């Protein structure tokens, strides 16, 4: 069990749902999409409304399927997209064309040397090369200004090449088969205000289309909006000396392809108001390589669709933390821990309801200073610290999670698994409930909880497999834990009450810190001493010869602990290793076989106790990647627990 490593930075707010579902009135649409997903009690749902690309003047808010039904902890009103955020064919519109190679004044356009200033609402088509100059948008407070970049190149050595000084909204459109470039050299100023990005907007800013925009931010950030930054299309290639995309109110990505290489953070939102400071990804592809955090939000992060790939701080090998400090294990191998290098970080809430997320990070891959919920999608992470970490609650409702490499796989004060398929590899604890104000340890039960109610969970941990500084409860699901090979940790460990009330459980590991459930459990458990090696197949069979559960052990072991609804008092159960009988035990109570040791309190279960809760009936998941669910051991195929065939 690892000491509490709770973040020293305390969150100042919770970005919870504070508005009921709003009725969003949509306009006539060329397409419509309606989808929904199951929601937890903490989530709110809305009906999706289609978007229209017909009129940029239409101000009607439209979600455009942004929420995919479930929106978690983010306020739905702030996820809306307007029709003008999406690409519109400008060939039929009245436009003002500006040749940046030789700019001339026109209606709504002023030229002073190499500075081009746009002063009125409208659509402006920019082409050519502005070698060392600036495009300024200084229109009215209610004006929308659209910049269409037709193979334009804007280079500035003294300030931000594109500066939206004043407007209601600026829209950058990227036509098909075009490629434009914006390059800066230094951070400019406008009076006392720093223009901290190559494209800097003091108003809302949207980017759309199917063309390409290259942003070479040699001074500071790539693209910054002091309000909301929305991306609904285009291919953005951003290289920045600091952050890639910054939307101080919010960053919302609905479509397009975004490539970011940043010396700072990849994507960032900074305001701390409850309805601001969030990052939303609801489609498209986002690829981030950042020296610091990949995605950072002052309040919340929601990912509901799309593809997100993040490398932060050089990846898991950038700051690899291994071993258990309590038992002399190695710790951080880096020298600079002052910079945060997390994959995706939220101050208040991190929700993933869909899409695919892949993270390789030096620090936590997914991190929230308060709560995290996964209710869908596919997540694959490598971490130099925790795979998924929440300072308060971490809840997994559904989805697929693979932690390929970590110090600890999943960690929170209250860690609950209700569903999904989870595969964790950890150099320390696989799952760890720790960090509460009443934290346990060394015989004292804390307020921390680790609860498994469903899903398929596979853990390969060099430290404790499942560890709670408070209570450890398994009520259902399919759980296979390959625990430690050394005697300083246990396959299961807790400082409070350990109960198994349901599900299929198989644990292999060492015997020195053996922890078995208490007699308060509602399902029978048997623990036996037997040895095996990495790659061996472990099977548990009943007296009738049917296999109840089996797995391939990824590491050496000296103990096997198992529990299924089929274990009946008075019956004998046999453990086979590679087809050879290794141990057998007759169930004489709730907990039978090896008695374990009283490891820092919350001692092992004893013989006798409650009767079993009866046969299982129905089917059990086998945890395989194809999601198949063969029948249980009554004459059929037993649950097959997946296991990593290589030692760690």
Buried (B, 14 or more C-beta within 10 A) or exposed (E): BBEBBBBEEEBEBBBBBEEEEBEBEBBEBEEEEEBEBBBBEBBBBBBBBBBBBBEBEBEBBBBBBBBBBBBBBBBBBBBBBBBBBBBBEBEEEEBBBBBBEEBEEEEBBBBEEBBBBBBBBBBBBBBBBBEEBBBBBBBEEEBBBBBBBBBBBBBBBBBBBBBBBBBBBBBBBBBEEBBBBBBBBBBBEBEEEBBBBBBBBBBBBBBBBBBBBBBBBBBBBBBBBBBBBBBBBBBBBBBBBBBBBBBBBBBBBBBBBBBBBBBBBBBBBBBBEBBBBBBBBBBBBBBBBBBBBBBBBBBBBBBBBBBBBBBBBBBBBBBBBBBBEBBEBEEBEBEEEEBBBBBBBBBBBBBBBBBBBBBBBBBBBBBBBBBBBBBBBBBBBBBBBBBBBBBBBBBBBBBBBBBBBBBBBBBBBBBBBBBBBBBBBBBBBBBBBBBBEEBBBEEBBBBBBBBBBBBBBBBBBBBBBBBBBBBBBBBBBBBBBBBBBBBBBBBBBBBBBBBBBBBBBBBBBBBBBBBBBBBBBBBBBBBBBBBBEBBBBBBBBBEEEBBBBBBBBBBBBBBBBBBBBBBBBEBEBBBBBEEEEBBBBEBBBBBBBBBBBEBBBBBBBBEEBBEBBEEBEEBBBBBBEEEEBBBBBBEEBBBBBBBBEEEB
